[in-house]
């Protein structure tokens, strides 16, 4: 436990495992092991240890608490909520349990219930600064900005130098439009805890709102450059998360970069062949991501590293197509409910060319969320002044649609096999924008390849459900009488604006297989889920 307190998590886990072996009937040891495993990022193993503790002592509140945290970390919000409630049913519980239940409820978008739990936490422990900060964030999601400000300021007074309380204060200020105040609180949060991902993301969003896209990109890229430098330790899970399509994609990208004269590859002429050889070690159907150390040293040295980040600066005069009638596009969108609006030539020629080049030459495709796809998001390299200029320009050009909402996320996916897109889903935001950037010449079926959008929305509790439940719910809704889908065909630089709760999925597609022809889509999310 001392090792855990001082952050030596490997030793903490080893010694607690030894303690559990030495005292096989001791529930408390296993509860402590679960907490150490959680701290070490091993949520599944932590849940196993917590369950083992509860088998030995079903009334051990700490084990219920740790099981709830482990399940929440795995995205199993309903199960986490049940675990916390089991602990609370045993009698008067510590304030931490109410706070953690509030966190699980908030993650499941059940904000009114979360607020009730946070209020119980601060009633039991009035100086619980973290719970005050969490209460503030939940009140923001309920649009109670006045109450959120009171809670955030109280938490910050209790712990004026703590990252979490400063994060809560910064988020509230950002929602209230106090951009300078938000930036101050979030910068102080990052000074207290440079690894606080929420503060980093929100500071970047504050900088976007402040018309400082370059500074926003720098804030987000700082930890990426540190984590993925060539000489940085390969101890992040993504360095061991591979698939055959991903290895072949990286080989093709390295060849494309070399052909374009990217100097960063001058010393690695043999790297593409090494990546292809590593792919050959995997079965042809190994399209799903797996955890394994890349077999060849040259691959391991370069895999998922930030070898090159192509410049994508702001475009003078704006990134959007100035010839479009933006007022008419906005009016069309507001006239349909839930509906969507589609329009072509979204970006001007210079912005489109810069974004295409950035995506082809930047080694940022670290995410393996789905089979036969690679992805990039703001948190891992998909962050450029140009992207944030696009977001700012959208709020200017369509002020009634995007203006009331801050940018919350943006990402891109490249699809490495025909038909490998996302099935039915909705987005966790208020308004979504999707557009494609691969040239039309790459599309072998111009009548397909885009997006299907239904005249139905996902339910309010969608994000509290398990993955299997989500799929079943959306299938049931799309099969209701009167439910119908509209297919938006693929076109390069075609954009779709839709309410984020609209049910949608990737249409069937068939693209050429050379590196530059892979289907690539970009998504922006604005506002909180409604």
VEXDREN-2710 file (C-alpha; in Angstrom, 1 decimal):
% VEXDREN-2710
k/r/px/py/pz
1/UNK/0.0/0.0/0.0
2/UNK/2.9/2.3/0.6
3/UNK/4.2/1.5/-2.9
4/UNK/0.8/2.3/-4.3
5/UNK/0.7/5.6/-2.4
6/UNK/4.1/6.6/-3.9
7/UNK/3.1/5.6/-7.4
8/UNK/5.3/2.4/-7.7
9/UNK/2.3/0.5/-9.1
10/UNK/4.2/-2.5/-10.5
11/UNK/5.6/-3.3/-7.1
12/UNK/2.3/-2.5/-5.4
13/UNK/0.5/-5.0/-7.6
14/UNK/3.2/-7.7/-7.2
15/UNK/3.2/-7.4/-3.4
16/UNK/-0.6/-7.4/-3.1
17/UNK/-0.8/-10.5/-5.3
18/UNK/1.7/-12.1/-3.0
19/UNK/-0.3/-11.0/0.0
20/UNK/-3.5/-12.5/-1.6
21/UNK/-1.7/-15.8/-2.1
22/UNK/-0.5/-15.7/1.5
23/UNK/-3.9/-14.9/2.9
24/UNK/-6.4/-16.6/0.6
25/UNK/-9.5/-15.8/2.7
26/UNK/-8.7/-12.1/3.3
27/UNK/-11.2/-10.0/1.4
28/UNK/-9.5/-6.7/2.2
29/UNK/-6.3/-7.7/0.6
30/UNK/-8.1/-8.4/-2.7
31/UNK/-10.0/-5.2/-2.4
32/UNK/-6.7/-3.3/-2.1
33/UNK/-5.3/-5.4/-5.0
34/UNK/-8.3/-4.2/-7.1
35/UNK/-7.5/-0.6/-6.3
36/UNK/-3.8/-1.0/-7.2
37/UNK/-4.7/-2.7/-10.5
38/UNK/-7.1/0.2/-11.3
39/UNK/-4.3/2.7/-10.7
40/UNK/-2.1/0.6/-13.0
41/UNK/-4.7/0.8/-15.8
42/UNK/-5.7/-2.9/-15.6
43/UNK/-9.5/-2.4/-15.2
44/UNK/-10.5/-6.0/-16.2
45/UNK/-8.1/-7.6/-13.7
46/UNK/-9.2/-5.1/-11.1
47/UNK/-12.8/-6.2/-11.6
48/UNK/-11.8/-9.8/-11.1
49/UNK/-10.0/-9.0/-7.9
50/UNK/-12.9/-7.0/-6.6
51/UNK/-15.3/-9.9/-7.3
52/UNK/-12.9/-12.2/-5.5
53/UNK/-13.0/-9.9/-2.5
54/UNK/-16.8/-9.9/-2.5
55/UNK/-17.0/-13.7/-2.7
56/UNK/-15.1/-13.7/0.6
57/UNK/-17.0/-10.8/2.2
58/UNK/-20.2/-9.6/0.4
59/UNK/-20.5/-6.7/2.8
60/UNK/-17.2/-5.2/2.1
61/UNK/-18.1/-1.7/0.9
62/UNK/-14.6/-1.0/-0.4
63/UNK/-14.8/-4.0/-2.8
64/UNK/-18.2/-2.8/-4.1
65/UNK/-16.7/0.6/-4.7
66/UNK/-13.6/-0.8/-6.5
67/UNK/-15.7/-3.1/-8.6
68/UNK/-17.8/-0.1/-9.6
69/UNK/-14.7/1.9/-10.6
70/UNK/-13.3/-1.0/-12.6
71/UNK/-16.6/-1.5/-14.5
72/UNK/-17.0/2.2/-15.2
73/UNK/-13.4/2.3/-16.6
74/UNK/-14.5/-0.5/-19.0
75/UNK/-17.5/1.6/-20.2
76/UNK/-19.9/-0.8/-18.5
77/UNK/-21.9/2.0/-16.9
78/UNK/-25.1/0.1/-16.0
79/UNK/-23.0/-2.6/-14.3
80/UNK/-21.0/0.0/-12.4
81/UNK/-24.1/1.8/-11.2
82/UNK/-25.4/-1.6/-9.9
83/UNK/-22.2/-2.3/-8.1
84/UNK/-22.2/1.1/-6.3
85/UNK/-25.9/0.7/-5.4
86/UNK/-25.1/-2.7/-3.9
87/UNK/-22.5/-1.0/-1.7
88/UNK/-24.9/1.7/-0.7
89/UNK/-27.6/-0.8/0.2
90/UNK/-25.4/-2.1/3.0
91/UNK/-26.0/1.0/5.2
92/UNK/-24.4/4.4/5.6
93/UNK/-21.6/4.7/3.1
94/UNK/-18.6/6.9/2.7
95/UNK/-19.0/10.1/0.7
96/UNK/-16.6/8.6/-1.9
97/UNK/-19.2/5.9/-2.8
98/UNK/-21.9/8.6/-3.6
99/UNK/-19.4/10.6/-5.6
100/UNK/-18.3/7.6/-7.6
101/UNK/-21.9/6.6/-8.2
102/UNK/-22.4/10.1/-9.4
103/UNK/-19.5/9.7/-11.8
104/UNK/-21.0/6.5/-13.3
105/UNK/-24.4/8.1/-13.7
106/UNK/-22.9/11.2/-15.4
107/UNK/-20.9/8.9/-17.7
108/UNK/-24.3/7.3/-18.6
109/UNK/-25.8/10.8/-19.3
110/UNK/-28.1/10.5/-16.3
111/UNK/-27.2/13.9/-15.0
112/UNK/-30.2/14.6/-12.7
113/UNK/-29.4/11.4/-10.8
114/UNK/-25.7/12.2/-10.8
115/UNK/-26.5/15.6/-9.2
116/UNK/-28.5/13.9/-6.4
117/UNK/-25.5/11.6/-5.6
118/UNK/-23.0/14.5/-5.6
119/UNK/-25.2/16.4/-3.3
120/UNK/-25.3/13.5/-0.9
121/UNK/-21.5/13.3/-1.1
122/UNK/-21.0/16.9/-0.1
123/UNK/-23.7/16.6/2.6
124/UNK/-21.8/13.8/4.2
125/UNK/-18.4/15.5/3.6
126/UNK/-18.8/19.3/3.1
127/UNK/-15.1/19.7/2.3
128/UNK/-15.1/17.1/-0.5
129/UNK/-13.7/19.4/-3.2
130/UNK/-13.7/16.8/-5.9
131/UNK/-17.4/16.1/-5.4
132/UNK/-18.2/19.9/-5.6
133/UNK/-16.3/20.0/-8.9
134/UNK/-18.2/17.0/-10.2
135/UNK/-21.5/18.5/-9.1
136/UNK/-20.6/21.6/-11.1
137/UNK/-19.9/19.6/-14.3
138/UNK/-23.2/17.7/-13.9
139/UNK/-25.1/21.0/-13.4
140/UNK/-23.6/22.3/-16.6
141/UNK/-25.0/19.3/-18.5
142/UNK/-28.4/20.2/-17.0
143/UNK/-28.0/23.8/-18.2
144/UNK/-28.0/25.1/-14.6
145/UNK/-25.0/27.4/-15.2
146/UNK/-25.7/29.5/-12.1
147/UNK/-25.7/26.5/-9.8
148/UNK/-22.7/25.1/-11.6
149/UNK/-20.7/28.3/-11.0
150/UNK/-21.6/28.2/-7.3
151/UNK/-20.5/24.6/-6.9
152/UNK/-17.3/25.1/-9.0
153/UNK/-16.2/28.2/-7.1
154/UNK/-16.8/26.4/-3.8
155/UNK/-14.7/23.5/-4.9
156/UNK/-11.9/25.8/-6.0
157/UNK/-11.9/27.6/-2.7
158/UNK/-11.6/24.3/-0.9
159/UNK/-8.7/23.2/-3.0
160/UNK/-7.4/26.2/-5.0
161/UNK/-4.4/24.3/-6.5
162/UNK/-6.0/21.0/-7.3
163/UNK/-6.3/19.9/-10.9
164/UNK/-9.9/18.6/-10.7
165/UNK/-11.4/21.6/-9.0
166/UNK/-9.7/24.0/-11.4
167/UNK/-10.9/21.8/-14.3
168/UNK/-14.5/22.1/-13.1
169/UNK/-14.1/25.9/-12.7
170/UNK/-12.6/26.1/-16.2
171/UNK/-15.4/24.1/-17.8
172/UNK/-18.1/26.2/-16.1
173/UNK/-16.4/29.5/-17.2
174/UNK/-16.1/28.2/-20.8
175/UNK/-19.8/27.4/-20.9
176/UNK/-20.6/30.8/-19.6
177/UNK/-18.5/32.4/-22.3
178/UNK/-15.8/33.6/-20.0
179/UNK/-13.0/32.5/-22.3
180/UNK/-10.2/34.3/-20.5
181/UNK/-11.3/33.1/-17.1
182/UNK/-11.6/29.5/-18.4
183/UNK/-8.1/29.6/-19.9
184/UNK/-6.6/30.8/-16.7
185/UNK/-8.3/28.0/-14.6
186/UNK/-7.4/25.3/-17.1
187/UNK/-3.8/26.4/-17.4
188/UNK/-3.5/26.3/-13.6
189/UNK/-5.0/22.8/-13.7
190/UNK/-2.4/21.6/-16.2
191/UNK/0.4/23.1/-14.1
192/UNK/-0.9/21.1/-11.2
193/UNK/-1.3/17.9/-13.3
194/UNK/0.2/18.0/-16.8
195/UNK/-1.4/14.7/-17.6
196/UNK/-5.0/15.9/-16.9
197/UNK/-6.5/15.1/-20.3
198/UNK/-9.8/16.8/-19.6
199/UNK/-8.1/20.1/-18.8
200/UNK/-5.9/19.9/-21.9
201/UNK/-8.9/19.2/-24.1
202/UNK/-10.9/22.0/-22.6
203/UNK/-8.1/24.5/-22.8
204/UNK/-7.7/23.7/-26.5
205/UNK/-11.4/24.3/-26.9
206/UNK/-11.2/27.6/-25.1
207/UNK/-8.3/28.6/-27.4
208/UNK/-10.5/27.7/-30.5
209/UNK/-13.3/29.8/-29.1
210/UNK/-10.7/32.6/-28.6
211/UNK/-9.7/32.4/-32.3
212/UNK/-6.3/30.9/-31.5
213/UNK/-6.3/27.7/-33.5
214/UNK/-2.5/27.4/-33.6
215/UNK/-2.2/27.6/-29.8
216/UNK/-5.1/25.1/-29.5
217/UNK/-3.2/22.6/-31.7
218/UNK/0.1/23.1/-29.7
219/UNK/-1.7/22.4/-26.5
220/UNK/-3.1/19.1/-27.8
221/UNK/0.1/18.0/-29.6
222/UNK/2.4/18.6/-26.6
223/UNK/1.8/15.2/-24.9
224/UNK/1.6/13.4/-28.3
225/UNK/5.1/14.6/-29.2
226/UNK/6.3/13.4/-25.8
227/UNK/4.6/10.0/-25.8
228/UNK/5.4/9.1/-29.4
229/UNK/8.9/10.5/-29.9
230/UNK/11.2/8.0/-31.5
231/UNK/13.3/7.6/-28.3
232/UNK/10.3/7.5/-25.9
233/UNK/9.6/4.3/-24.0
234/UNK/7.2/2.0/-25.7
235/UNK/5.0/1.4/-22.6
236/UNK/1.7/2.8/-23.9
237/UNK/-0.8/0.1/-24.9
238/UNK/-1.1/1.4/-28.5
239/UNK/2.5/0.4/-29.2
240/UNK/1.4/-3.2/-28.8
241/UNK/-2.1/-2.9/-30.5
242/UNK/-1.7/-4.2/-34.0
243/UNK/-3.6/-5.8/-36.9
244/UNK/-2.7/-7.0/-40.4
245/UNK/-4.5/-4.1/-42.2
246/UNK/-2.9/-1.6/-39.9
247/UNK/0.6/-2.9/-40.6
248/UNK/0.0/-2.9/-44.3
249/UNK/-1.5/0.6/-44.1
250/UNK/1.6/1.8/-42.3
251/UNK/3.9/0.2/-44.9
252/UNK/2.0/1.9/-47.7
253/UNK/2.1/5.2/-45.9
254/UNK/5.9/5.0/-45.4
255/UNK/6.3/4.3/-49.1
256/UNK/4.0/7.2/-50.0
257/UNK/6.0/9.5/-47.6
258/UNK/9.3/8.5/-49.1
259/UNK/7.9/9.2/-52.6
260/UNK/6.9/12.6/-51.5
261/UNK/10.4/13.3/-50.2
262/UNK/9.6/13.4/-46.4
263/UNK/13.1/13.7/-44.9
264/UNK/12.2/12.0/-41.7
265/UNK/12.4/8.6/-43.5
266/UNK/15.8/9.1/-45.0
267/UNK/17.3/6.6/-42.5
268/UNK/14.5/4.0/-42.8
269/UNK/14.5/2.8/-46.4
270/UNK/13.9/-0.8/-45.4
271/UNK/11.0/0.1/-43.0
272/UNK/8.1/-0.6/-45.5
273/UNK/9.4/-4.1/-46.2
274/UNK/9.8/-4.8/-42.5
275/UNK/6.2/-3.7/-41.9
276/UNK/5.0/-6.0/-44.7
277/UNK/7.0/-8.9/-43.3
278/UNK/5.4/-8.3/-39.9
279/UNK/2.0/-8.4/-41.5
280/UNK/2.8/-11.6/-43.2
281/UNK/3.4/-13.2/-39.7
282/UNK/-0.3/-12.7/-39.1
283/UNK/-3.2/-14.6/-40.7
284/UNK/-5.0/-13.1/-43.6
285/UNK/-8.1/-12.8/-41.6
286/UNK/-6.4/-11.0/-38.7
287/UNK/-8.4/-7.8/-39.3
288/UNK/-9.4/-7.4/-35.7
289/UNK/-6.9/-5.6/-33.4
290/UNK/-4.8/-7.7/-31.1
291/UNK/-2.3/-7.0/-28.4
292/UNK/1.2/-8.2/-29.3
293/UNK/4.6/-6.7/-29.5
294/UNK/5.6/-6.1/-33.2
295/UNK/8.0/-8.9/-34.0
296/UNK/10.7/-7.0/-35.9
297/UNK/12.9/-4.5/-34.0
298/UNK/12.7/-2.0/-36.9
299/UNK/8.9/-2.2/-36.8
300/UNK/8.8/-1.9/-33.0
301/UNK/11.1/1.2/-33.2
302/UNK/8.8/3.0/-35.7
303/UNK/5.3/1.6/-35.0
304/UNK/2.8/4.3/-33.9
305/UNK/5.5/6.9/-33.5
306/UNK/5.1/10.5/-34.6
307/UNK/7.7/10.2/-37.3
308/UNK/6.3/13.2/-39.2
309/UNK/3.5/15.7/-38.7
310/UNK/2.7/17.6/-42.0
311/UNK/2.0/21.3/-41.6
312/UNK/-1.6/22.3/-42.0
313/UNK/-1.8/26.0/-41.3
314/UNK/-4.8/28.3/-41.4
315/UNK/-5.9/29.5/-44.8
316/UNK/-5.8/33.2/-45.4
317/UNK/-9.3/34.5/-45.7
318/UNK/-10.9/31.4/-44.2
319/UNK/-11.1/27.6/-44.9
320/UNK/-14.7/27.3/-46.1
321/UNK/-16.0/27.8/-49.6
322/UNK/-16.9/31.5/-49.8
323/UNK/-19.1/31.0/-52.8
324/UNK/-21.7/28.9/-51.0
325/UNK/-24.9/30.5/-49.7
326/UNK/-24.4/29.7/-46.1
327/UNK/-27.5/31.5/-44.9
328/UNK/-29.6/29.3/-47.2
329/UNK/-27.8/26.1/-46.0
330/UNK/-28.5/27.1/-42.4
331/UNK/-32.1/27.8/-43.1
332/UNK/-32.6/24.5/-44.9
333/UNK/-31.1/22.7/-41.8
334/UNK/-33.3/24.5/-39.4
335/UNK/-36.4/23.7/-41.5
336/UNK/-36.0/19.9/-41.1
337/UNK/-36.4/18.0/-37.9
338/UNK/-34.6/15.9/-37.0
339/UNK/-33.3/15.7/-40.6
340/UNK/-30.1/16.8/-42.2
341/UNK/-28.7/19.0/-44.9
342/UNK/-26.1/18.0/-47.5
343/UNK/-24.0/20.3/-49.6
344/UNK/-20.9/20.0/-51.9
345/UNK/-17.6/21.9/-52.2
346/UNK/-17.6/22.5/-48.4
347/UNK/-13.9/23.6/-48.1
348/UNK/-12.2/25.9/-50.5
349/UNK/-9.5/24.3/-52.8
350/UNK/-6.5/25.4/-50.6
351/UNK/-8.0/24.1/-47.4
352/UNK/-9.0/20.7/-49.0
353/UNK/-5.5/20.2/-50.5
354/UNK/-3.8/21.0/-47.1
355/UNK/-6.1/18.7/-45.2
356/UNK/-5.6/15.9/-47.7
357/UNK/-1.8/16.2/-47.6
358/UNK/-1.9/16.3/-43.8
359/UNK/-3.8/13.1/-43.6
360/UNK/-1.6/11.3/-46.1
361/UNK/1.7/12.3/-44.7
362/UNK/1.2/12.6/-41.0
363/UNK/1.9/9.4/-39.0
364/UNK/-1.1/9.9/-36.6
365/UNK/-3.2/6.8/-37.3
366/UNK/-2.8/5.2/-33.9
367/UNK/-6.4/4.2/-33.1
368/UNK/-7.6/0.7/-33.8
369/UNK/-11.2/1.0/-32.7
370/UNK/-12.7/-1.2/-35.3
371/UNK/-11.7/-4.0/-37.7
372/UNK/-10.0/-2.9/-41.0
373/UNK/-10.0/0.8/-40.0
374/UNK/-7.5/3.2/-38.6
375/UNK/-8.4/6.4/-36.8
376/UNK/-7.0/9.7/-35.4
377/UNK/-8.6/12.1/-32.9
378/UNK/-7.7/15.4/-31.3
379/UNK/-6.1/13.7/-28.4
380/UNK/-3.6/11.8/-30.5
381/UNK/-2.4/13.9/-33.3
382/UNK/-5.5/15.0/-35.4
383/UNK/-5.0/18.6/-34.3
384/UNK/-3.9/21.3/-36.6
385/UNK/-4.6/25.1/-36.9
386/UNK/-6.5/24.3/-40.1
387/UNK/-9.0/21.9/-38.4
388/UNK/-9.7/24.4/-35.7
389/UNK/-10.0/27.2/-38.2
390/UNK/-12.7/25.1/-40.0
391/UNK/-14.6/24.8/-36.7
392/UNK/-14.4/28.5/-36.0
393/UNK/-15.5/29.3/-39.5
394/UNK/-18.5/27.0/-39.2
395/UNK/-19.7/28.9/-36.1
396/UNK/-19.3/32.2/-38.0
397/UNK/-21.1/31.0/-41.2
398/UNK/-23.9/29.1/-39.5
399/UNK/-24.3/31.0/-36.2
400/UNK/-27.8/29.7/-35.4
401/UNK/-26.7/26.0/-35.8
402/UNK/-23.1/25.9/-34.6
403/UNK/-22.8/29.3/-32.9
404/UNK/-24.4/28.4/-29.5
405/UNK/-22.2/25.3/-29.2
406/UNK/-18.5/24.9/-28.5
407/UNK/-16.5/22.4/-30.5
408/UNK/-16.2/19.2/-28.4
409/UNK/-14.4/16.8/-30.7
410/UNK/-13.1/16.0/-34.1
411/UNK/-11.7/12.9/-35.7
412/UNK/-10.9/11.1/-38.9
413/UNK/-11.1/7.4/-40.1
414/UNK/-9.4/5.7/-43.0
415/UNK/-11.1/2.5/-44.1
416/UNK/-8.8/-0.3/-45.2
417/UNK/-11.4/-2.8/-46.6
418/UNK/-14.6/-2.5/-48.6
419/UNK/-17.6/-2.3/-46.3
420/UNK/-15.6/-1.8/-43.1
421/UNK/-17.5/1.3/-41.9
422/UNK/-19.6/1.8/-38.7
423/UNK/-23.0/0.2/-38.3
424/UNK/-25.9/2.0/-36.7
425/UNK/-24.9/4.6/-34.1
426/UNK/-25.5/8.1/-32.9
427/UNK/-23.0/10.8/-31.8
428/UNK/-22.5/12.2/-28.2
429/UNK/-23.1/15.8/-29.1
430/UNK/-25.8/18.3/-30.2
431/UNK/-24.8/18.9/-33.9
432/UNK/-22.5/16.8/-36.1
433/UNK/-20.8/17.6/-39.3
434/UNK/-19.3/14.8/-41.5
435/UNK/-17.4/15.3/-44.7
436/UNK/-15.1/13.2/-47.0
437/UNK/-11.7/14.1/-48.5
438/UNK/-10.6/11.2/-50.7
439/UNK/-10.8/12.1/-54.4
440/UNK/-13.9/10.8/-56.3
441/UNK/-11.6/9.0/-58.7
442/UNK/-10.9/6.5/-55.9
443/UNK/-14.6/5.5/-55.5
444/UNK/-15.4/2.5/-57.7
445/UNK/-19.2/2.8/-57.1
446/UNK/-20.3/6.5/-57.3
447/UNK/-23.9/5.6/-56.4
448/UNK/-22.8/4.4/-53.0
449/UNK/-20.1/4.9/-50.4
450/UNK/-21.5/7.7/-48.3
451/UNK/-23.8/7.7/-45.3
452/UNK/-27.3/6.4/-44.5
453/UNK/-29.3/8.6/-42.1
454/UNK/-32.7/7.6/-40.6
455/UNK/-35.7/9.8/-39.8
456/UNK/-35.4/8.5/-36.2
457/UNK/-33.3/9.6/-33.2
458/UNK/-31.6/7.4/-30.6
459/UNK/-33.1/7.3/-27.1
460/UNK/-32.0/9.7/-24.3
461/UNK/-30.4/6.9/-22.3
462/UNK/-28.5/5.4/-25.2
463/UNK/-25.1/6.1/-23.8
464/UNK/-25.9/4.3/-20.6
465/UNK/-26.3/1.0/-22.4
466/UNK/-23.9/-1.8/-23.2
467/UNK/-22.6/-2.1/-26.8
468/UNK/-24.9/-5.1/-27.5
469/UNK/-27.9/-3.2/-26.1
470/UNK/-27.1/-0.2/-28.2
471/UNK/-27.1/-2.2/-31.4
472/UNK/-30.3/-3.9/-30.5
473/UNK/-32.1/-0.7/-29.6
474/UNK/-31.1/1.1/-32.8
475/UNK/-32.1/-1.9/-34.9
476/UNK/-35.5/-2.0/-33.2
477/UNK/-36.0/1.7/-33.8
478/UNK/-35.0/1.6/-37.5
479/UNK/-37.4/-1.3/-38.1
480/UNK/-40.4/0.5/-36.7
481/UNK/-43.3/1.4/-39.1
482/UNK/-42.5/4.6/-40.9
483/UNK/-38.8/4.5/-40.2
484/UNK/-36.8/5.1/-43.3
485/UNK/-33.3/5.9/-44.3
486/UNK/-31.9/8.4/-46.8
487/UNK/-28.7/7.5/-48.6
488/UNK/-26.2/10.3/-49.1
489/UNK/-23.8/9.2/-51.8
490/UNK/-20.1/9.7/-51.5
491/UNK/-18.5/12.8/-53.0
492/UNK/-15.2/14.3/-52.1
493/UNK/-15.7/17.6/-50.2
494/UNK/-19.4/16.8/-49.6
495/UNK/-20.6/17.8/-46.1
496/UNK/-23.6/16.6/-44.1
497/UNK/-24.9/18.5/-41.1
498/UNK/-27.2/16.6/-38.8
499/UNK/-28.5/16.5/-35.3
500/UNK/-26.2/14.2/-33.4
501/UNK/-28.9/11.9/-32.1
502/UNK/-29.9/11.1/-35.7
503/UNK/-29.4/7.3/-36.3
504/UNK/-26.9/6.8/-39.1
505/UNK/-24.3/4.4/-40.5
506/UNK/-21.7/4.1/-43.1
507/UNK/-23.1/3.1/-46.5
508/UNK/-21.6/0.1/-48.4
509/UNK/-18.6/1.2/-50.4
510/UNK/-15.8/0.0/-52.7
511/UNK/-12.7/2.1/-53.2
512/UNK/-9.4/1.4/-54.9
513/UNK/-6.8/0.0/-52.6
514/UNK/-3.7/2.1/-53.2
515/UNK/-2.7/4.2/-50.2
516/UNK/-4.0/7.6/-51.4
517/UNK/-7.4/6.1/-52.5
518/UNK/-8.5/4.8/-49.1
519/UNK/-11.9/6.3/-48.1
520/UNK/-11.3/9.0/-45.5
521/UNK/-14.0/10.8/-43.5
522/UNK/-13.7/13.7/-41.1
523/UNK/-16.2/14.4/-38.3
524/UNK/-16.7/17.4/-36.1
525/UNK/-19.0/17.4/-33.0
526/UNK/-20.4/20.6/-31.4
527/UNK/-22.2/20.9/-28.1
528/UNK/-23.2/18.4/-25.4
529/UNK/-25.5/15.4/-25.9
530/UNK/-29.2/16.5/-25.7
END
